[in-house]
Structures are given as structure tokens and as C-alpha cells.
Amino acid sequence: MFTKLQTDAIAIHFRELAKIFEKASGPATEEKSKRGRKPGAVSDDVRCAHQLVSGDRCKNRATHDKVCGKHTNA
């Protein structure tokens, strides 16, 4: 069997693994699973509202070839 020191070492190792798994299943992975805009990003409507009047091209990467506002084709 195992000696007392070996048993203690195994127990410590399993505790460390448990901490790692708890961190991996916590809110950090939930935040990573969210895709899309970065925190603090502005919505399309707010980003391009000031350009609706002037008709400038959209600065949004996904819709940069379209007129701002409703993002319709130019």
C-alpha cells in the first residue's frame, strides 16, 4: 500500500486538481463563451446615429460598404 507521506501527497494533489476544475467551470468560462461585441462596445444604432443625417459611410467593419443608420445598401 501507500505510506502516510504518499497518501498525504496524493490528497494534496487531488485538492489542487479540484481547485483547477472549479476555476474552469466557474463564471470565467461563461464569459468566454459569449461571442460578439467586447465589453463597453457601442451598439450599431448609437455608433452610427450621428452619421444618418450626413449619409457618411459606416465605420462598422461588418457594414462599412453601407449607409449608416439602417445599414441599407448605398
Secondary structure, 3 states (H helix, E strand, C coil): CCCHHHHHHHHHHHHHHHHHHHHHCCHHHHHHHCCCCCCCCCCHHHHHCCHHHHCCECCCHHHCCEECCCCCEC
